[in-house]
Amino acid sequence: MGFFDFLNEEIAIDLGTANTLIIHNDKVVVDSPSIVAMDRTSNKIIAVGQEANQMQGKTHENIKTIRPLKDGVIADFNASEQMISMFIRNIPSLKKHFFTPSLRMVICIPSGITEVEMRAVRESAERVNGKEVYLIHEPMAAAIGIGIDIMQPKGNMIIDIGGGTTEIAVIALSGIVCDKSVKIAGDVFTNDIIYYMRTQHNLYIGDRTAERVKISVGSATEELENPPDDMSVQGRDLLTGKPKEIMISYREIQKALDKSIIRIEDSVMETLAQTPPELAADIYNTGVYLAGGGSMLRGLDKRLSQKTELPIFIAEDPLRAVVRGTGTALKNIERYKSILVK
């Protein structure tokens, strides 16, 4: 313990398209939607996270809501930097400091990320006082978070369905042997629901309503053991312009999401086709692990299991599997040095 240790803090960040999670001192201290509300006239940030999320779709012309991350990577550099900065400043134990401590950070990135996109993440972190910044690939972090020993000479397959991307990877000997990153995930599911409502019911609904429909009655198959009740959905009638309400069942949402789920299935099959035979044998014995918010879609595990003919396991608390793994990597930086990108 050095005298200046109180000037240094360690945080792990899962910078997601839909949600940003931060771990500090082994606890999740931030779990907020990755949304920023900005005043158009002064370009000042009015709100971030949950507060900004409640404004989404309800703002007047002087306020705009921005999602700084798209498909898992930074799309709006300025907004993302301010968002990260505000999230870090709101960490209760860091508020006690008179001045901003220098931070050692481990941040999650998609596996299909380019050098330029990586630099954007790193620069954002350095601007919020990140002195030591490490990056970790999402499937790796998910595997560690699920509790897999990634150092073993044994193949494991991870499917991480987030908000912007679905990451599919086969991991062995603390490296990614083959992977595929597809831009079909939670956000695309939400847009599918909006499109379905428009075309089938002439009902125009917003992102937040579609998100609620997805969580309440979303399904990947028509045969569910305990199906959810039908849900009432309110929006604007496209023919009359009046507000209207309709009832919607999980079977309809299954139809709406079908095309996107087929594309995820195809990507999983492609990744399996590229897997070396010895690792394929391991995966046959251990099965496939699902993480990320998208894995909570009803019946998705069953559907993937039928397609691949492999056992599928959903991580406990799949929303936080990635950030848990990032936190573990932060705690044991020496052990995981080989998988972190400095």
Residue, then its C-alpha position, 0 to 999 in steps of 0.5 A: m500500500g503506497f501513500f498515494d493509493f487513495l489517488n488511484e481507483e479501479i473501475a470496470i466498464d461494460l459500455g453497451t449499446a443499450n446499458t452501461l454498467i460499472i463495477h467499483n470495489d466488486k459492486v455494480v455501482v452504475d446500471s443505466p441506459s446508455i442515453v444522453a439528453m442534450d439541450r440543442t441551444s447550449n449543447k449542454i447535457i441535461a440528463v443521462g441514464q434513467e432520467a434521459n431514458q424517460m425523456q426519450g420520444k417525449t422531448h420538444e425541439n430544444i431537447k434531443t436524446i442521443r444514444p452515443l453508442k451504435d452496434g456496440v461502438i462509439a458513434d457520437f464521441n462527444a456525447s459518449e465521453q460526457m456520458i461516461s464522465m457523468f456516470i463515473r462522477n455519480i459513483p457514490s464512493l468516488k464522490k467523497h474525493f476532493f479531486t478526481p482520482s486517476l483511474r485504472m480501467v478495464i473496458c469491454i469491446p465487441s470482438g469485431i471492432t476496428e482499430v479506429e473504433m478501439r482508439a475512440v473507446r481508449e481516448s474517451a477513457e483517457r479524457v475522463n482521467g483513465k491513466e491505465v486503460y485496458l480493453i477486453h473482448e466481450p465474449m471473453a468477458a462473458a466467459i469469465g463472468i459465467g465462470i468458465d476457466i478460459m485458460q484450459p485447453k478446452g473449447n467453450m462456445i459463448i453467444d452474447i446477445g446485447g443491444g447492438t451486436t450478437e457476439i459468437a465466439v469459440i474460446a480455448l487457451s485464453g484466446i478466441v479461436c473463431d468468432k463472428s460479430v453480427k449487428i442483429a441484437g436487442d435494437v433490431f428486435t425492437n425495430d422489428i416490433i415497430y415495423y410489424m405494428r405499423t404494417q399489420h395493425n396500422l399502429y405507430i409506436g415508439d421505441r420505449t413502447a416496443e421495448r416494453v412489448k419485447i420484454s413483456v410478450g417477446s418470444a422466439t418460438e410459438e410453443l412456450e410452456n408457460p406463455p405470457d398473457d396478451m398485452s395492450v399496446q397504445g400508439r397512434d392510428l396511422l389511418t385516422g391519426k387518433p390514439k388507439e389501443i390493441m391487444i397483442s399476443y406472444r405469437e404475433i411477436q414471434k412472427a415479427l422477430d422470426k427473420s432476425i432470429i433466423r439470421i442469428e441461428d445462421s451465424v451460430m451455424e457458420t461459427l460452428a462450421q469454422t470450429p476445429p474438430e477437437l474443439a467441436a468435440d469439446i463443445y458437443n460435451t459442454g454445450v453452448y452458453l448464452a449471455g446478454g439481455g437478448s438471451m432472456l427472450r422466451g424460448l430462444d435457448k430452446r430454438l437454438s438448441q433445436k437448430t444446433e442439436l446441442p445443450i444450451f445454458i443461459a448464464e445466471d443474471p445474463l445482463r451482468a455476465v459481461v460486466r462481472g467478467t470485466g470486474t474479475a479481469l480487473k481484479n486479477i490483471e496479472r492473471y489475465k494480462s494475455i487477453l487484455v488489449k493495452 
